[in-house]
Amino acid sequence: MARGEGPTHLNDERTWPAGPFDLIFCRNVLIYFGAQAREHALQALPRRLPPTGHLFLGHAESITSNTAPVRCVAPNIYRRTPLPPPARTGSNS
């Protein structure tokens, strides 16, 4: 099911729909972002996917960062990798 939620501000993740979404199509969008905004989007979008979710990018886009929590499964198609466990705080003594 596709869902549109009105205008969003791409630089403010709080305005993004929460998900989870099985598929995210972000085709020919990231090419217009600066490096910092692109890296932020590539970190944030996979968090809105379930473990079996897929992110589709445009042919002019690719993920060159090793920090994005996805792996390439086909040209311009990425699958979310397991997210690290939350950081533990406090001591276990």
N, C-alpha and C positions, 0 to 999 in steps of 0.2 A: 504494500500500500504506500503510495506517495503521500507526503504530507507537507503542505506549505503553511507557514505560520506567520505570514506577513513579513515586513522588512526586518532584516537583522543587520547588525553592525559587525562586520567580519573581524574587526579588531577587538571586539568585546565578547569573549566566549560566553559570558553570562546570558547573552541574548540568543544563543544558539539553541535549537530544540535539544532536549536532553537525550533522546534515544531510549533504549538501544535500537539501532537500525540494522537489519540484515545486510543491506547494501547502501553504500554512500557513493553517489556519482559526483565527482568534483572535476569535471572535464573542462579543460581550457580555462581554469580559474586561477590556479597557482602561478601561472606564467606572468600574471600582472602584479604579484606580490613582491615586495622586497625580500631579501634573504631572511631577515629576522621574522617577519610575518609568515613567510612560507614554512619556516621551521616550526613556529608555534602551531600553525594549522596541522602540520604533519604529526605533531605530538598529540593534539587535541582530538582530531577526527577519529583516530582508532579507538579512543576511549568511549566513543558512542557506538561501537560495534560489539556484538556478542563475540565469544571466542571463535565462532565459525563465520563471522562477518567478513565482507569484502569491500575494499575501497577501489574505485575505478577512477583512473586519471586519464587526461587527454594524451594524444600521441606526442605533443610537444613538451610534455611534462614527464619527469622521472624523479625517483627518490634516490638521491646520492648520499644522503646522510645515513650513517650507521646507527643513529640514535632513534630513528622513527620505529615505533613498535609494530612493524609490519614486515612481511616477507613477500617477495615477488612470486606469484604462482603462474603468471602468463604475462605477455607484454601489456603493460599498463594496468594490470590487475594485481592487487595486493591483498593479503589475508592478515588479519590481526594476529600477532604473536602473543603468547601469554604475558600479561602485565606483571611486573614485579610485586611481591607482597608489600603491603603498607609498612612503613618504617615503624619499628617498635620504640616506644618511649618508656622510660623508667627502667628499673632493674628487676631481675628475676630472683633476687636473694630472699 
